[in-house]
Amino acid sequence: MAEKQGSSYIVRKVTVKTGLENDLYVEIMGKGVKEGLRVINNPKDLTEGQEVNLG
């Protein structure tokens, strides 16, 4: 996940469970999931706390 801080985002590790899904959307839930977080689909080259620009 990425949490907005100023004009950029900070990478945060959040454990999630998936719920309902279709071709376009996947429901996620878990402790720490809140409105305003952005999901990072492929975080393999990122580390927690790293600043990223999601433009």
C-alpha positions in Angstrom: 0.0 0.0 0.0 1.0 3.6 -0.3 -0.1 6.3 2.1 -0.2 9.9 0.9 2.2 12.3 2.6 2.4 15.7 1.1 2.7 15.5 -2.7 4.1 11.9 -2.7 3.3 8.5 -1.2 5.1 6.4 1.4 5.2 2.6 0.9 3.6 0.7 3.8 3.3 -3.1 4.3 -0.3 -4.1 5.1 -1.5 -7.7 5.4 -4.8 -8.1 3.6 -7.4 -10.7 2.8 -9.3 -10.7 -0.5 -13.1 -10.9 -0.7 -15.4 -10.5 -3.7 -13.7 -10.0 -7.1 -14.6 -9.6 -10.8 -12.6 -8.9 -13.9 -11.8 -5.3 -12.8 -12.0 -5.1 -9.0 -10.9 -7.1 -5.9 -12.2 -6.4 -2.5 -9.5 -6.2 0.2 -9.9 -6.0 3.9 -7.6 -6.2 7.0 -6.2 -4.3 9.9 -4.6 -1.1 8.6 -6.7 -0.9 5.5 -8.4 2.5 5.3 -9.7 4.9 2.9 -7.1 6.9 0.9 -4.5 4.1 0.7 -3.3 3.2 -2.8 -2.7 -0.5 -3.6 0.7 -1.3 -5.2 0.2 -4.3 -7.5 3.9 -5.2 -8.0 5.9 -4.0 -5.0 8.9 -6.4 -5.5 11.5 -3.5 -6.0 10.1 -1.3 -3.2 10.8 -1.2 0.5 8.6 -0.2 3.4 9.1 3.5 4.2 10.3 4.3 0.6 8.9 7.5 -1.0 7.2 6.9 -4.3 5.5 9.1 -6.9 2.3 7.6 -8.2 1.5 10.6 -10.3 
